[in-house]
Each structure stands twice: as structure tokens, then as C-alpha cells.
Amino acid sequence: MHILFAASEAVPFAKTGGLADVAGALPEALARRGHRVTRVLPLYAAVDRRAHGLKAAGRRVTVPIGGRDVTANVLVSRGPGVDTYLLDFPEYYDRAGIYGEKGDDYPDNLERFTLLCRGALALCGRLEIVPDVIHCNDWQTALIPVYLKRAPELFRGLSRAATVLTIHNLAFQGLFPMASAEVVGLPDAALKSDGLEYYGRLNLLKGGLLLADALTTVSHTYAQEIQDARAGFGLEGVLRHRRERLAGIVNGLDTAYWDPARDSFLKAAYSRQRPGGRAENRPALCRDMGLAAEGPGPILGMVGRLTDQKGVPLVLEAMDALVALGVRLAVLGDGDPAVVAALRAAQERHPGRVAVRAAYDEALSHRIYAGCDLFLMPSRFEPCGLSQLIAMRYGAPPVVRRVGGLADTVVPYEERPEEATGFGFEDFTAQALLDSVRGAVEVFGEPKRFREIQRRGMALDPSWDAHTGEYEDVYRKAMTWARGKPMGVSSMGAG
């Protein structure tokens, strides 16, 4: 198959979260299985042109956006099996952030990602390619299936292309005022309740969910959760309506990059077969973070966005009790300023026991995975999560709230001690978190049993190879659906 992979970010070019990891690794995994993959991204200021060998593609794309024609230059990075084309339009993309700055979205994000969607489709014509499948990701590329279904006359050469839309996080939907509809350049029929309209506003993700040939999300459990009001963020009705086209596929991990046996960021390399080097990373982490080097209790690690979604308020509520258990806590990430301030206050309250680094530091993240004893993920919701996969691979059994991908990937000691790869709890409360950590601390005090949990986690295969075939199945179904009878979309009512 020839797959066009459209995304707003991808490793190694630009990253804010897990979407970039998927958009970086999945196309390469597909290419290794013999598919031709063309990836399209924006050219952000943060993209290192020299490091990625970017060259002019000898193409430009011009698309109408909000009453004017926008022309973007196209650069290309050629890799084994995957050619990545980047749309260069400095007015939209030459900025410090990807989606916004200082916690605020850029006010012209509708224009910026309309260019990505229309530009990706226009690029097919400029490159004279006809992909079998166009794989879209999150709201930033969700307009692509809307264009192909509701304005097919604009892209006649793509009439046989199937569309697949992956939901990486349903909380982000691309909501804009209906008054800005002129930007996307779609007919009025596409702006109704069976298209982009959502309670009087534009909802780009909703339009894509209704009109893509197939839908995926990033874990089996999350695919079920988002069909319920508790995790559906207002789109649960749309997802129930399209449930026969929805598949949950757990994300894979780039196991060449995340490999403690060859990780250059670590003080000492180690593996499941040769675990001895792991012990050297623990004191190195204490030095890096300013934690007390001595103490009988385990070191808990946290890496990620410091937000309510990630359950950080539970950690803050339980903080004093956690420290009383004898644990030390190493936290790395950034996010909600109020959450960060509360974590820093906890650090001042418990010097040497709590250490917070409010920043993005790739090298330090590796050292936390390798140096902590347990990894904490008490998420309110978690579509898939990669941190728990990395933690298990690096020998740090995760303590997770059993939702979404965390429920699919971590076997909890509390339920299946002889098969456990970590620890888990159900209720989104500080007490439930504390009880789970207390149990993990007790098992940590039994070295033989704890090492068994470590070894089981390190023995798992979290690579993309285990999941790429599932995407191939979805692509084939999408192609069958796209080339069959026209898709009927019933109205979802208001919104």
C-alpha cells in the first residue's frame, strides 16, 4: 500500500507529546513491512533543517484560506522507506511553539492547520501520487476526510483514497467560532450537524470522526471509554454511532531508542539479562535531582505533563503521606502553572525527599526511568501512554490508575501477583493512590519478589512490530469501505 501519513508533529522533527512518537515510529514500522509511506508535517521553527538533511523538494503548494491564496514552499527529508515533506510557510509556522505559547493557543490555529490539511492533499497532485490510504491524526488533520467527502470536486485525483483518523486524545477537538468557517472553504452542507457543526461552533475532530472511512484510537480500553459520557468529552454519541468503524490499537515503542542496554544518556547500561548496571543509575539520579542519596524506601519517578489529566493533584494531596512512607519523588515535566507551583512548594517542604524539574529535558527523562524504583502514573484518563511502557522496559514497575492504555498494558500485582508487571488502583482518589503505593513499597522491601516483577516487565515486547499488522487490517477495511457504496451519515442532532 501507499500510505500518506498526515500529522501536526512527529519525532524526530518536532514533539510536544505522544502523537509525535506515533507519527515518528509507525510510518517507519509500516515501511519495514514493505509499504510506501509519505509523511506530511508543518515546518516549525524548532525543526533543525541541517540535522534532518532538509532539501527543497522543487514543489510549492497554493491553497485558498479565508479569502486569500496561501503558497507554501515544500522541503523534504528522505529516509529509508519514508519520505517526509514539510510545508514551509513562516507566517504560520515560524514561531516558538507548535500550538501556542505560555498556555494559550495561537489565535490563528484554524488557518495554520487548514493549510496542513489542504496542503497535504494538494501536495499529492504536485507529487503525482495517489495514496491508497490517508492516515490522519487528531483534530489538526481531521479536515482531510471532510474535504474528500464533502468537497470531492476539489481533489478529483484522490477519489479512491481511503481515510483513517486516529484519536490520540479526545480532550482536544479543534473548536472554533462558526463565524470563522470561511477559513476552511467548505460548502454550507459540510457545516451542518452531520458535519462540522457542534452546538453552534466548528468542531474539526467531530467532522473527521463522522466522515473518515475508519477510526482508530490508541488502546482497546480507551476505545470503549470514549463511547461513554465520562470520557467522551461530548462526542460519545458520535463515537457510538460509528462504533463499527472504530478500532483500539495499543501504541508501540521505538525500542531502538528506548533501550537501557544502549542508552547513551545513562550512567551505566544494563539489560534484563545483565541487570547489574541498573544500580549505578540510582545514585546518579539522586545527584542530578538533588535527592537524598540514602534511605530504605524506593524512589518514585514521574515524567510528563504536569496537569490534572495526569493525576498530579492526587499526588499533591497524598504528598505528605507518601513522604511518610519513606519514598523519594523525582518529577520532570511542565504544564499547569498552579500545579507546578504546588509541586515546588512540596519540594521546599520536603527537601531531599521531593525534587521537581519543571522543564522538558530528554536526557534527564531517560535517567529517571533508569534510576527510579517505581514509576507513578495516576492519570484521570490515559488514551494509551508510553511512559509505562518505557518504565517497564527500564525496570521501574509502574504504579498506575487502571484506565485506558494503562489498563491494557500493566498487569497489577494487586490482582495477579504471579503475572504482575506493576501495581494498579481504580478510584481517582488520593487514598486509592496512597494505598497502591503503600503496597508497592511493601513489595519493594522483598527484593526477590520485586525483581520478579521487574524482570517480567523488561521481558515484554512493546515494539511497533507487535501492532503494525493491526493497522494494516484497518487500512484494508477502510479501502473496502471507501470504494464501496457512498457513506451514509445520519444526523447526530444538535452538536
C-alpha positions in Angstrom: 0.0 0.0 0.0 0.9 3.6 -0.4 0.1 5.5 2.8 0.0 9.2 3.2 0.6 10.0 6.9 -0.5 13.5 7.9 0.3 14.8 11.4 1.0 18.1 13.2 4.1 16.7 14.9 6.5 13.8 14.6 9.7 12.6 16.1 12.5 13.5 15.3 11.3 16.7 13.7 9.0 18.3 16.4 7.4 17.0 19.5 5.0 18.0 22.3 3.6 14.6 23.2 2.8 11.0 22.4 1.3 11.9 18.9 4.8 12.8 17.8 6.2 9.4 19.0 3.5 7.5 17.0 3.9 9.7 13.9 7.6 9.1 14.1 7.7 5.4 14.6 4.5 4.0 13.0 5.4 5.1 9.4 8.8 3.6 9.7 7.4 0.3 11.0 5.0 0.3 8.0 7.9 0.9 5.7 9.8 -2.0 7.1 6.8 -4.2 6.2 7.1 -3.2 2.5 4.7 -0.3 2.3 5.4 3.1 0.7 4.9 5.9 3.2 4.8 9.6 2.6 4.6 11.8 5.7 3.5 15.4 5.7 4.2 17.9 8.5 4.4 21.7 9.0 7.9 23.1 9.1 8.1 24.7 12.5 10.9 27.0 13.7 12.1 24.2 16.0 12.8 21.8 13.2 16.6 21.5 12.6 17.0 21.7 8.9 20.6 20.7 8.8 20.3 17.8 11.3 17.4 16.3 9.2 19.0 16.9 5.9 16.1 19.0 4.6 16.3 20.0 0.9 14.0 21.9 -1.3 11.5 19.5 -2.9 11.2 21.6 -6.1 7.5 21.9 -5.3 5.2 24.6 -3.9 1.5 24.3 -2.9 -1.0 27.0 -3.1 -4.3 26.7 -1.3 -7.2 29.2 -0.6 -7.5 30.0 3.1 -10.1 32.6 4.3 -10.4 34.5 1.0 -6.7 34.6 0.1 -4.3 32.2 -1.6 -1.5 30.9 0.6 1.6 29.5 -1.0 3.9 27.2 1.0 7.3 26.0 -0.1 7.9 22.3 0.4 11.1 20.8 1.8 11.8 17.1 2.0 13.8 14.7 4.3 14.3 11.3 2.7 14.7 8.3 4.9 14.7 4.6 4.5 11.2 3.8 3.3 9.7 7.1 4.4 9.9 10.5 2.7 8.8 13.4 4.9 7.6 16.6 3.3 7.4 19.7 5.4 5.2 22.7 4.5 7.2 25.9 4.8 5.0 29.0 5.5 6.8 31.2 8.0 3.8 33.4 8.7 2.1 30.4 10.3 4.8 28.1 11.5 8.0 30.1 12.3 7.1 30.5 16.0 8.4 29.4 19.3 5.6 26.9 19.9 3.7 24.3 17.9 0.2 25.0 19.1 0.7 28.0 21.3 2.8 29.7 24.0 2.5 30.2 27.7 -0.6 28.0 28.0 -2.5 29.9 25.3 -3.4 28.6 21.8 -2.4 30.6 18.8 -5.5 32.6 17.7 -4.9 31.6 14.0 -4.7 27.8 14.6 -7.6 27.2 12.3 -5.7 28.8 9.5 -2.5 27.1 10.4 -3.9 23.6 10.3 -6.3 24.2 7.4 -3.1 24.8 5.5 -1.7 21.5 6.7 -4.9 19.6 5.6 -5.4 21.3 2.2 -1.6 21.4 1.7 -1.2 17.7 2.2 -4.0 17.0 -0.3 -2.6 19.5 -2.8 0.8 18.0 -2.4 -0.4 14.7 -3.7 -1.2 16.4 -7.0 2.1 18.2 -7.1 4.0 14.9 -6.5 1.7 13.0 -8.8 0.9 10.4 -6.2 -2.4 8.7 -5.4 -2.2 7.1 -1.9 -4.3 4.1 -1.1 -4.8 5.4 2.4 -4.5 8.8 4.0 -3.9 8.3 7.8 -4.9 11.5 9.7 -4.1 12.2 13.3 -6.2 14.2 15.8 -8.1 17.4 15.1 -5.2 19.1 13.3 -5.6 16.8 10.3 -9.3 15.9 10.8 -10.4 18.2 7.9 -8.9 15.9 5.4 -11.7 13.3 5.3 -14.2 16.2 5.4 -12.7 17.7 2.3 -12.7 14.4 0.4 -16.3 13.5 1.4 -17.9 16.9 1.3 -15.9 18.7 -1.4 -14.6 15.9 -3.7 -14.6 18.1 -6.7 -11.6 20.0 -5.2 -9.5 16.8 -5.2 -10.6 14.6 -8.1 -7.4 12.7 -8.2 -8.0 11.3 -4.7 -11.4 9.9 -5.2 -10.2 6.3 -4.4 -8.1 7.2 -1.4 -9.4 5.8 1.9 -9.2 7.9 5.1 -8.3 6.7 8.6 -8.5 9.1 11.6 -6.6 8.2 14.8 -7.8 9.8 18.1 -4.7 10.3 20.3 -6.6 12.4 22.9 -10.3 13.2 22.6 -10.0 16.1 25.0 -8.5 18.2 22.2 -11.1 18.7 19.4 -10.3 21.8 17.4 -13.2 24.1 18.4 -13.6 27.4 16.6 -16.3 30.0 16.2 -18.7 29.3 13.4 -18.0 32.8 12.1 -14.6 31.6 11.0 -16.0 28.9 8.7 -14.8 30.9 5.7 -11.3 29.8 6.5 -11.8 26.2 5.7 -13.6 26.8 2.4 -16.2 24.1 2.6 -19.7 24.2 1.3 -22.5 25.1 3.7 -23.7 21.5 3.7 -20.5 20.5 5.4 -21.2 23.0 8.3 -24.4 21.3 9.4 -24.9 18.9 12.4 -23.9 15.9 10.3 -20.5 17.6 9.6 -18.5 20.2 11.5 -21.3 21.9 13.5 -21.2 21.4 17.2 -23.5 23.5 19.4 -23.1 26.5 17.1 -19.3 26.1 16.7 -16.9 24.4 14.4 -15.6 21.1 15.7 -12.9 19.8 13.4 -12.5 16.5 15.1 -16.2 15.8 15.1 -16.3 16.3 11.3 -13.4 13.9 10.8 -15.0 11.3 13.1 -18.2 11.4 11.1 -16.6 11.2 7.7 -13.4 9.2 7.9 -13.7 5.7 6.4 -12.2 4.2 9.5 -11.4 5.3 13.0 -8.8 4.2 15.5 -7.7 5.1 18.9 -4.6 4.2 20.8 -5.8 1.4 23.2 -8.6 -1.1 23.4 -9.9 0.1 26.7 -9.9 3.8 25.6 -11.9 2.8 22.5 -14.7 1.7 24.9 -14.3 4.5 27.4 -14.8 7.3 24.8 -18.2 5.9 23.9 -19.4 6.9 27.4 -20.1 10.4 28.7 -17.4 10.1 31.4 -14.6 10.1 28.8 -16.4 11.1 25.6 -16.0 14.9 26.0 -19.3 15.4 24.3 -18.6 13.2 21.3 -19.6 9.9 22.8 -22.8 9.9 20.7 -20.8 10.3 17.5 -18.4 7.5 18.5 -21.2 5.1 19.4 -22.8 5.9 16.1 -19.5 4.9 14.3 -18.5 2.1 16.7 -18.4 -0.4 13.9 -15.7 1.6 12.2 -13.7 2.2 15.4 -10.7 0.0 16.5 -8.5 0.3 19.5 -4.8 -0.4 18.8 -2.2 0.0 21.5 0.8 2.2 20.7 4.2 0.7 20.2 7.5 1.9 21.4 10.7 2.8 19.5 12.7 0.0 21.1 15.9 1.0 19.4 15.8 4.5 21.0 14.4 3.3 24.4 16.9 0.6 25.2 18.7 0.6 28.5 21.4 -1.7 27.0 22.4 1.1 24.5 21.1 4.3 26.1 23.9 6.9 25.9 22.1 9.1 28.4 22.6 6.7 31.3 25.4 6.4 33.8 25.6 2.7 33.2 24.0 0.4 30.6 22.1 -2.7 31.6 19.5 -5.3 30.4 17.2 -8.0 31.6 20.0 -10.5 31.1 22.6 -8.2 32.7 20.8 -6.1 35.2 23.7 -5.2 37.4 24.4 -1.8 35.8 20.9 -0.5 36.8 22.1 0.0 40.4 24.6 2.6 39.3 21.9 4.8 37.8 20.1 5.3 41.1 22.7 7.4 42.9 23.4 9.3 39.7 19.7 10.3 39.6 19.8 11.4 43.2 22.8 13.7 42.3 21.0 15.0 39.2 17.8 15.9 41.1 19.2 16.8 44.5 17.5 13.9 46.3 18.9 12.4 49.4 21.2 9.5 48.4 20.4 7.4 51.5 17.2 5.9 52.6 15.5 2.5 52.7 12.4 3.4 50.7 12.0 3.4 46.9 12.5 6.4 44.6 9.3 7.2 42.7 9.6 8.8 39.2 7.2 10.9 37.2 7.8 12.2 33.7 5.2 14.0 31.6 2.7 16.9 31.5 2.0 18.3 35.0 -1.7 18.6 34.7 -5.0 17.4 36.2 -5.3 14.7 33.4 -2.1 13.1 34.6 -3.4 12.9 38.2 -0.8 15.3 39.7 -3.4 16.8 42.1 -3.8 13.3 43.6 0.0 13.2 44.2 -0.1 16.6 45.8 -3.0 15.7 48.1 -1.1 12.5 49.2 2.4 14.1 49.2 3.0 14.3 52.9 1.7 10.7 53.5 3.9 9.5 50.6 7.0 11.0 52.2 6.0 9.5 55.5 6.1 6.1 53.8 9.8 6.7 53.2 9.7 7.3 49.4 11.5 9.9 47.5 9.9 11.5 44.5 11.6 12.7 41.3 9.3 14.7 39.0 10.1 16.0 35.5 7.7 17.9 33.2 5.8 21.1 32.7 2.2 22.1 32.4 -0.4 23.9 34.6 1.4 26.8 36.4 -0.7 26.2 39.5 0.2 22.5 39.6 3.9 23.3 39.0 3.8 25.9 41.9 2.2 23.4 44.2 4.9 20.8 43.4 7.6 23.3 44.0 6.1 24.1 47.4 6.2 20.4 48.2 9.8 20.4 47.3 10.5 23.2 49.7 8.5 21.4 52.4 10.4 18.1 51.9 14.0 19.0 50.8 15.9 15.9 49.6 12.7 13.9 49.5 10.8 15.7 46.7 12.6 17.0 43.7 10.9 18.8 40.8 12.3 19.9 37.5 9.7 21.9 35.6 11.1 21.7 32.1 11.5 19.4 29.1 14.8 17.5 29.4 15.2 14.5 27.2 18.4 13.2 28.8 17.0 13.6 32.4 13.9 11.7 31.4 16.0 8.7 30.4 17.9 8.9 33.7 14.7 9.0 35.7 13.4 5.8 34.0 16.7 4.1 34.7 17.3 5.4 38.2 13.8 5.3 39.9 12.5 2.1 41.5 8.8 2.7 40.8 7.1 4.9 38.2 4.0 6.8 39.0 1.1 7.4 36.5 -2.2 8.1 38.4 -4.0 9.5 35.3 -7.5 10.7 35.3 -7.7 9.3 31.8 -4.9 8.0 29.6 -5.6 7.1 25.9 -2.5 4.9 25.7 0.5 6.2 27.5 4.1 5.5 26.5 5.7 6.2 29.9 4.5 3.0 31.5 6.0 1.0 28.5 9.3 2.8 28.9 9.3 2.3 32.7 8.7 -1.4 32.4 11.4 -1.8 29.7 13.8 0.1 32.0 13.0 -2.0 35.1 10.8 0.5 37.0 7.5 -1.2 37.7 4.7 1.4 37.2 2.0 2.3 39.7 -0.9 3.3 37.5 -4.6 4.1 37.7 -6.3 1.4 35.6 -7.8 3.4 32.8 -7.3 3.4 29.0 -4.0 2.1 27.8 -2.7 1.7 31.4 -5.3 -1.0 32.0 -4.3 -2.7 28.7 -0.5 -2.7 29.3 0.2 -3.1 33.0 -0.7 -6.3 34.9 -1.4 -5.2 38.5 0.2 -7.0 41.4 -3.0 -6.5 43.5 -5.0 -8.8 41.1 -2.5 -11.2 39.6 0.7 -11.3 41.7 2.3 -14.2 39.8 2.0 -12.4 36.5 2.4 -8.8 37.7 4.4 -6.2 35.8 3.4 -3.3 38.0 0.8 -2.0 40.5 -2.7 -0.5 40.0 -5.7 1.1 41.5 -9.2 2.0 40.3 -10.7 5.1 42.1 -9.5 8.5 41.2 -8.7 9.5 44.8 -5.6 10.3 46.8 -6.4 7.5 49.2 -6.5 4.9 46.4 -3.2 6.1 45.1 -1.6 6.1 48.5 -2.9 2.5 49.2 -1.4 1.3 45.9 2.0 3.0 46.6 2.0 1.5 50.1 1.5 -2.0 48.7 4.3 -1.3 46.2 6.6 -0.2 49.0 5.9 -3.4 50.9 6.8 -5.5 47.8 9.9 -3.4 47.2 11.0 -4.5 50.7 11.0 -8.1 49.4 13.9 -8.0 46.9 13.3 -11.4 45.3 9.6 -10.7 44.6 10.3 -7.2 43.4 12.9 -8.4 41.0 10.5 -10.9 39.5 8.1 -8.0 38.7 11.0 -6.1 37.2 12.1 -9.0 35.0 8.6 -9.7 33.7 8.2 -6.0 32.7 11.6 -6.0 31.0 10.7 -9.2 29.1 7.7 -7.6 27.3 7.9 -6.7 23.6 6.5 -3.2 23.4 7.8 -2.7 19.8 5.7 -1.5 16.9 6.2 -4.8 15.2 3.5 -6.3 17.5 0.9 -3.8 16.4 1.6 -2.8 12.8 -0.4 -5.7 11.4 -3.5 -4.3 13.2 -3.1 -1.0 11.3 -2.8 -2.9 8.0 -6.1 -4.7 8.8 -7.7 -1.3 9.4 -6.3 0.1 6.2 -7.6 -2.8 4.1 -11.1 -2.4 5.7 -11.0 1.4 5.1 -10.1 0.8 1.4 -13.0 -1.6 1.0 -15.5 0.8 2.7 -14.1 3.8 0.7 -14.6 2.1 -2.6 -18.0 0.6 -1.8 -21.2 2.5 -1.7 -21.2 6.1 -0.5 -21.1 6.5 3.2 -24.4 7.4 4.8 -24.1 9.7 7.8 -27.1 10.2 10.0 -27.6 13.4 11.9 -26.3 13.5 15.5 -28.9 16.1 16.4 -27.6 19.3 18.0 -23.9 19.0 18.0 
